[in-house]
Amino acid sequence: MNILTNFFSSSSKTQNKPNKQQQTGLPRPKKSRRGIPIKSAEEIAIMRQSARIVATVLKEIEAIVKPGMTTGDLDAYAEQRIREMGATPSFKGYYGFKGSICASINQEVVHGIPNVKRMIRRGDVLKVDTGAYYKGYHGDSCLTIAVGKVLPKTNRLIKAAEEALYAGIEQVKAGNYLLDIAGAIEDLVRKYGYSVVEDYTGHGVGQNLHEEPCVFNYRTRELPNIKLKAGMTLAIEPIVNQGSKYTRTLRDRWTVVTVDNALSAQFEHTVLVTETGYEILTDRTGI
């Protein structure tokens, strides 16, 4: 689940006087008085379990989703499976959010509220984002699903978003910086001719669903360029639009859409920073 980019802006004016969009129920990261949490070996072991629950649920949803289902059906399934595995849904009730998943379709960018009346149709671009809270720690991940047969240009967008995520992840290791991740993502997306959403970004994750730092997906000097340290756990989640990078929030105060009604795609993993590289905690391969 994404956070508002400008929450960690270097501008105190932005932080002290939130804009209209910030006054909605959209999530904001938890600021720590001790800075960015570095996880211990014991904490990392628990996070592997919470992340695996998330990965398992998304893998299963990817397998069962089909035209005629509703986003409410998927939400009920996700909640049941998360609870069966001994966790609780991270998203449900978070700042008043009603679902256990975010289900965003086509031009919906993020934070789509699941609904038993929202039908999934053949050709839809479905983003499913979910989190699990297990023994005091969260896992968080998202994938984009092409429902049935879609146009080649739609597949290209989805491919670009997934490649952008892994391009960013490849830059993760102790000693590198957030701008290394952001630059790799931005360059990949530009190569495809698409745009990176700047209004919403990734975040730290652990005991809180949203922690420092803000993991941005584009080059900027307006956000803290943190040096990565082993033991950090990051939710990296680029959002890629077919058209304009700009977004707006619907009247439900959660669902974010593209301003030009162009398609949007997103992928996310919870990633552990190690001394020599990274570990994808929410990796779905092998499940």
C-alpha positions in Angstrom: 0.0 0.0 0.0 1.5 3.3 -1.1 2.2 6.5 0.8 1.9 10.1 -0.2 5.2 11.2 -1.6 5.3 14.7 0.0 5.0 13.5 3.5 8.7 13.3 3.7 9.4 16.4 1.7 12.3 18.5 2.7 9.9 21.5 2.7 8.6 22.2 6.2 5.8 24.2 4.6 4.5 21.1 2.9 4.7 19.0 6.1 3.0 21.6 8.3 0.2 22.5 5.9 -1.1 19.4 4.2 -2.9 19.9 0.9 -6.5 18.8 0.3 -5.4 15.3 -0.8 -3.4 14.7 2.4 -6.5 15.4 4.5 -8.2 12.3 3.1 -7.9 8.8 4.6 -4.8 8.1 2.5 -2.1 6.4 4.6 1.0 8.2 5.9 4.2 6.6 7.1 5.0 6.1 10.8 7.9 8.4 11.8 10.3 7.0 14.2 12.2 9.0 16.8 15.1 6.7 16.4 15.2 7.0 12.6 14.9 4.2 10.1 14.5 0.8 11.9 17.3 -1.7 11.4 15.8 -5.2 11.9 17.5 -7.8 14.0 18.0 -11.5 12.9 15.0 -12.4 15.0 12.8 -9.7 13.5 13.9 -10.6 10.0 12.9 -14.2 10.6 9.4 -13.1 11.6 9.1 -10.8 8.6 10.0 -13.7 6.3 6.9 -15.5 7.6 4.6 -12.5 7.3 5.9 -11.8 3.8 5.4 -15.4 2.8 1.8 -15.2 3.8 1.3 -12.2 1.6 3.2 -13.9 -1.3 1.0 -17.0 -0.9 -2.2 -15.1 -1.0 -1.2 -13.1 -4.1 -0.1 -16.3 -5.8 -3.4 -17.9 -5.1 -5.4 -14.9 -6.2 -3.5 -14.7 -9.5 -4.5 -18.4 -10.1 -8.2 -18.1 -9.3 -9.2 -14.7 -10.6 -11.4 -14.8 -13.7 -14.1 -12.7 -15.4 -17.4 -12.6 -13.5 -15.8 -12.5 -10.1 -16.0 -9.3 -8.1 -13.3 -7.5 -6.2 -15.3 -8.2 -3.1 -14.9 -12.0 -3.8 -11.2 -11.6 -3.9 -11.2 -9.5 -0.7 -13.1 -12.2 1.2 -10.8 -14.9 -0.1 -7.7 -12.9 0.9 -9.0 -12.2 4.4 -9.9 -15.8 4.9 -6.5 -17.1 3.8 -4.5 -14.5 5.8 -6.4 -15.5 8.9 -6.1 -19.2 8.2 -2.3 -18.8 8.2 -2.3 -17.2 11.6 -2.1 -13.5 10.6 -4.4 -10.6 10.4 -5.0 -8.3 7.3 -2.7 -5.3 7.5 -5.0 -3.1 5.4 -8.4 -3.7 7.0 -9.4 -0.8 9.2 -6.1 1.0 8.4 -7.1 4.7 8.5 -10.6 3.5 8.0 -9.9 1.4 4.9 -12.7 -1.2 4.4 -10.9 -4.1 2.7 -8.1 -6.6 3.2 -6.8 -5.9 -0.3 -6.6 -2.9 -2.5 -8.2 -3.8 -5.8 -7.6 -1.2 -8.5 -8.8 -1.8 -12.1 -7.6 -0.2 -15.4 -7.3 3.6 -14.9 -7.5 3.2 -11.1 -3.9 3.7 -9.9 -3.9 2.6 -6.2 -6.2 2.1 -3.1 -9.2 0.8 -4.9 -11.8 -0.3 -2.4 -13.0 -3.9 -2.9 -16.8 -4.2 -3.5 -19.1 -7.2 -4.0 -20.8 -5.2 -6.8 -17.5 -4.4 -8.7 -17.4 -7.0 -11.5 -14.0 -8.1 -13.0 -14.2 -8.3 -16.8 -12.2 -9.9 -19.5 -9.4 -7.6 -20.6 -9.2 -5.7 -17.3 -5.9 -4.7 -15.8 -6.3 -5.6 -12.1 -3.9 -4.5 -9.4 -4.1 -6.5 -6.2 -2.2 -5.1 -3.2 -2.3 -6.8 0.2 -0.5 -7.0 3.6 -0.4 -9.4 6.5 0.4 -8.7 10.1 2.1 -11.7 11.8 3.6 -11.8 15.3 4.0 -8.0 15.3 5.4 -7.4 11.8 3.9 -6.6 8.4 4.5 -7.9 4.9 3.3 -5.9 1.9 3.2 -6.7 -1.8 1.3 -6.0 -5.0 1.0 -7.5 -8.5 -0.9 -6.6 -11.7 -3.0 -9.3 -13.4 -4.1 -9.2 -17.0 -7.6 -10.8 -16.8 -8.0 -13.0 -19.8 -6.8 -11.8 -23.1 -5.6 -8.2 -23.3 -4.3 -6.0 -26.0 -0.5 -6.2 -26.8 0.0 -2.6 -25.7 -1.6 -3.5 -22.3 0.7 -6.5 -21.9 3.6 -4.1 -22.7 2.6 -1.8 -19.9 2.3 -4.6 -17.4 5.7 -5.9 -18.4 7.3 -2.5 -18.1 5.9 -2.1 -14.5 7.3 -5.5 -13.4 10.6 -4.8 -15.0 10.8 -1.4 -13.3 10.3 -3.1 -9.9 13.2 -5.5 -10.5 15.4 -2.8 -12.0 15.0 -1.0 -8.7 15.5 -4.1 -6.6 18.8 -4.8 -8.4 20.2 -1.6 -6.9 19.5 -2.6 -3.3 22.5 -3.3 -1.2 24.2 -1.8 1.8 26.1 1.4 0.8 23.8 2.3 -2.1 21.2 5.1 -1.9 17.5 5.5 -2.5 18.4 7.5 -5.6 20.1 4.4 -7.1 16.8 2.6 -6.8 14.8 5.6 -8.1 17.1 6.2 -11.1 17.0 2.6 -12.2 13.2 2.6 -12.1 12.8 5.9 -13.9 15.3 5.0 -16.7 13.5 1.7 -17.3 10.0 3.3 -17.5 11.3 6.1 -19.8 12.8 3.5 -22.1 9.3 2.2 -22.6 7.9 5.7 -23.1 5.6 5.6 -20.1 5.4 7.8 -17.0 6.2 7.1 -13.3 3.5 8.3 -10.8 5.2 10.7 -8.4 2.3 11.3 -6.0 2.6 7.9 -4.3 5.7 5.9 -3.4 7.0 3.0 -1.5 8.1 3.0 2.1 9.8 1.2 5.0 7.9 -1.6 6.5 8.2 -3.7 9.7 6.4 -3.2 13.0 4.4 -0.5 11.2 2.9 -0.9 7.8 4.4 2.4 6.8 7.7 3.5 8.2 10.6 5.7 7.1 12.1 6.0 4.6 9.9 7.2 1.6 11.1 4.9 -1.2 10.6 7.1 -4.3 10.6 6.0 -7.9 12.0 9.0 -9.7 15.0 11.3 -9.4 14.4 14.2 -7.0 16.2 16.4 -4.5 13.0 17.1 -2.6 13.1 13.8 -0.6 15.8 12.5 1.7 18.3 10.4 -0.2 19.0 7.8 2.4 22.0 5.5 2.4 21.0 1.9 2.6 22.1 -0.2 5.5 21.9 -4.0 6.1 18.7 -4.8 8.1 16.5 -2.2 6.5 13.2 -3.6 5.1 11.7 -1.6 2.2 8.4 -1.9 0.3 9.5 -1.0 -3.3 6.5 -0.3 -5.5 6.7 1.7 -8.7 3.5 2.7 -10.4 3.6 3.1 -14.2 1.0 5.0 -16.3 0.4 4.6 -20.0 -0.2 8.3 -20.3 0.2 11.2 -17.9 1.9 10.8 -14.5 -0.8 12.9 -12.8 -3.5 11.5 -10.7 -6.6 12.5 -8.7 -8.5 11.0 -5.8 -12.2 10.0 -6.2 -15.0 11.1 -3.8 -14.6 7.9 -1.8 -11.3 9.5 -0.5 -9.3 6.4 -1.3 -9.4 5.4 -4.9 -6.8 7.2 -7.0 -7.2 7.3 -10.8 -5.2 8.7 -13.8 -6.3 12.2 -14.8 -6.4 11.1 -18.5 -8.1 7.7 -17.9 -5.1 5.9 -19.3 -4.2 2.5 -17.9 -1.9 2.1 -14.9 0.1 -0.9 -13.6 2.0 -1.6 -10.4 4.2 -4.2 -8.8 5.6 -4.3 -5.2 7.8 -6.4 -3.1 9.0 -6.2 0.5 12.8 -6.3 0.3 15.5 -6.9 2.9 18.8 -4.9 2.5 21.8 -7.1 3.0 25.5 -6.4 3.1 26.0 -7.7 -0.4 22.6 -7.2 -2.0 19.0 -8.0 -1.2 16.5 -10.7 -0.3 13.0 -10.4 -1.7 10.9 -11.4 1.3 7.6 -11.5 -0.7 9.0 -13.6 -3.6 6.2 -15.7 -5.1 8.4 -18.1 -7.1 8.5 -21.5 -5.6 5.2 -21.1 -3.8 
